[in-house]
Amino acid sequence: MSKSVKNNPLALSKKEMQAVGYQVIDTLIEHLEGMENLKIHAQKSPAELNKLLGGPIPEKGQDPLALVEQAKKDVFGNVLHVDHPRFYAFIPSPGNFMGVMADTLAKGFNVFNGHWLAGSGSAAIERITIDWLKDICKFPEKGGGLFLSGGSMANLSAIATARKIKLKDEGKRGVVYYSNQTHSSLAKGLKVLGIGEKYRRPLPTDKHLKIDIKALEKAIKRDLKKGLTPFCIVGNAGTTNAGVVDPLKKMSAIAKKYNCWFHIDGAYGAAAMLTKTGKKALRGIETADSLTLDPHKWWFQPMEMGCLLVKDSQHLKTTFQVSAEYLEDTKAKGLEEINYYDHGIQLTRSFRALKLYFSLKTFGLKAYKKAIQKGMDMADYTEKLLRQQKDWQIITPSQLGILNFVYAPKGATLAQIDTGSQAIAKKVMHDGYAMMTTTKIDGLTVLRMCPIHPGLTKKDIRKTMDKLVQFAGEVSL
Ligand SMILES: Cc1ncc(COP(=O)(O)O)c(C=O)c1O
């Protein structure tokens, strides 16, 4: 036993660490290898879980191996498997093993990735990885960005930056514009930043669920007349509801005309820049002043990993940099030595970049392109199968890997279709073979699928369809 272990009440011996470590890895591999036969949805009541996991803090410690074993059964046995190939709900999080191992290493070394003094190696990896993403999204050399916990933090940080750059600190009454299909994290960010509903303009969309561009300009003109200051327009590069891309180039032109910041939320959809079809759909993404992009979504990373890219990295510093006497020694020398605490809210921040770096290095861009294209192809395939069924109707076609549909047998009313969607989604969840949820499109409850797991097969989709047909038959409309 080493001296440090002997003197440390919170240390395990080498042998114990190895035993726990191997058990953890074995558990993970067992989970990944056994995925096919897992019931996707598992849940217990709060009372049941409290009984299994609660109780007072033990005065004396217990065997860590037994603890891992219990977590395997009672904790991980009661979570929704968002990494399952047939998890089609929300935005799936497929993850990948190299990302998990990178996270494990980063945590094991407990890297402080806030400034260059503490983590030059980690900051270098973050800068290199951010540069790769900038290249993919056609952002300029002087652009920058950083990794954050997720899309919500990226959207919030973008609006904070927009406000700082466009409104300075002049206390102007600034207004933000976006379509009513924009993810709720934007409204949450605005709320946190103190931008009240009076200064938010969720705008109508056209029949394709893209922002109504005329309504956007009209709203800006109306606000200018009222003495307000339009300062930020937010576009969608893949809405959560339907994978819709707003007319980004037109929005960017309006942003320029009215001196507004143009932010794009590509938390989910920006990954499609790696494919030919995606690039076409996302035309104009490069016109953004800032872009949200989440590696823990369609870049197959374990949570938590979001990213904010900006056209000019100085804008982040202008927004977030403050000084403190106890941080004087950490001041960076030259532009190359990045202190990421100057680029965002967090001072103490983890080393998120390693997981994306390891994943891209291990599998290569070619495999990534294939994996993302496959997601879009699977959504196309699902749409094709649904169109062949006589009682099903496509509500929004396959776009960036998302589609919406309903069970609509002849003579069914809208109210019946609505409750039918809810009932079918519940049956899918309880059955456990697959998982999908509902959303509302133009007020109608629809079934929504996002089949983007790279391990998904056409056979999986066909069997999911068989289940849908079976459950629809059991629902009396
Ligand atoms: C388009 C979009 N933006 C933002 C978010 C919020 O991201 P997060 O959940 O990582 O905070 C989501 C989440 O699904 C999203 O789909």
The ligand as a Gaussian input file, in Angstrom:
#p B3LYP/6-31G(d) Opt

LIG

0 1
 C      -32.733000      22.685000     -31.303000
 C      -32.402000      22.558000     -29.847000
 N      -31.880000      23.606000     -29.190000
 C      -31.554000      23.557000     -27.888000
 C      -31.757000      22.408000     -27.164000
 C      -31.386000      22.361000     -25.702000
 O      -30.242000      21.571000     -25.561000
 P      -29.815000      20.904000     -24.150000
 O      -30.909000      19.972000     -23.798000
 O      -28.528000      20.236000     -24.497000
 O      -29.637000      21.994000     -23.172000
 C      -32.321000      21.286000     -27.787000
 C      -32.571000      20.035000     -27.035000
 O      -33.078000      19.070000     -27.515000
 C      -32.636000      21.361000     -29.164000
 O      -33.159000      20.307000     -29.823000

